[in-house]
Amino acid sequence: MKFERYVTTSVAILFGLTTLTTPACTRGAPTLTADDIIRVQRAALTALFIQREHAQQLTLWRGKRENAPTLGALADNAAFADAVPLLLPDTARLQLPIAVHTVDLATLEEFFQSHPTGWDAWYAHYQGSNGLIELTAPTLSNDFHHQSTLLIARTCGDHCRSVWRLTAQRARDGGWHITKIATLPLPKL
């Protein structure tokens, strides 16, 4: 198995291919190219926040999953205990028709410490945003090529959190479109 991973990695490096393996590095594990990752993330953010919620800008979490406001807080919950890391998209390559900002833990802490009105100040500063969004890395289903899933979480207030599991289907032209948006039930935090 180590040899197979070595050969796969060597071939990818030799031909300049960038791939992301799903969390379990097993024989025959499905992979997504960097282009596919961006396409899946673009399709997910577009379907959920631009088309469905009509956001005018997006604010994405830039940091580790364990520090993330929503998925980090749910880390001890078995329903959210998968090992899929958060993956901040390359915001320039997303090519969304709205502004995309990123926020890390230090910026978030500083913002809320310096703004006593909290989320009211957030929405005044990030007008038209729908809160702070976290994305996991998209993973391929067992069919190896045609379906991908990812989690998107949002913190939108002191007691406002949402998590969705989005399913994307690869089109014949290589693009991706969202086929399912499932709202996941959240425990009280």
C-alpha positions, 0 to 999 in steps of 0.5 A: 500500500505504501508503494501504491501511494508513492507511485500515485504521488510520484506520477502526480508530481511528475505530471504536475497534477494536484489532487486531494485524497478523501480522508481515508488514504486507502487503496483506490481512494477517490481523489479530486483535482484542485480544479474540481475542488474549486468547482464543487465549492463554487457550486455549493456556495452559489446554490446555498448563499447566492441563489437560495439566500441572496447574499451580497457578500460572503465571509469565510472562516480561515483557520483550523476546524477545531477553532471554527465557531460552528464545526469546532463547537460540534467536534465532540458530537458524533454526528459531526466527528468526521475527520474531514478538514476545513478547506478555505477555497482560493477566493480568487479562483472561486470567481463568484459574482459577489465579494468574498472575505476571509476571517481568522481567529485573531481577527474574529476575536479582535472584532468582537472585543472591540465592538460591544454590539457584537453581531449587529456590528458584524452585519454593519461591517459585512453588509449583505453577508449571511454570517461566518461560513465554514467549508469542509474539503469536498470528498468523493463518494464511493462511485469514485468520480461522479458525486461529491459531498461537503459540509458547510456551516454558518455562525450568524449570531450568538444563538444562530448556527446552521450546518448543511450537507451538500451533494454535488454531481459531476456533469458530462462537461466536467462541471459540478452542480448541487443536487441536494442540500440537507440541513443537519439537526444541531444539538443545543450548545 
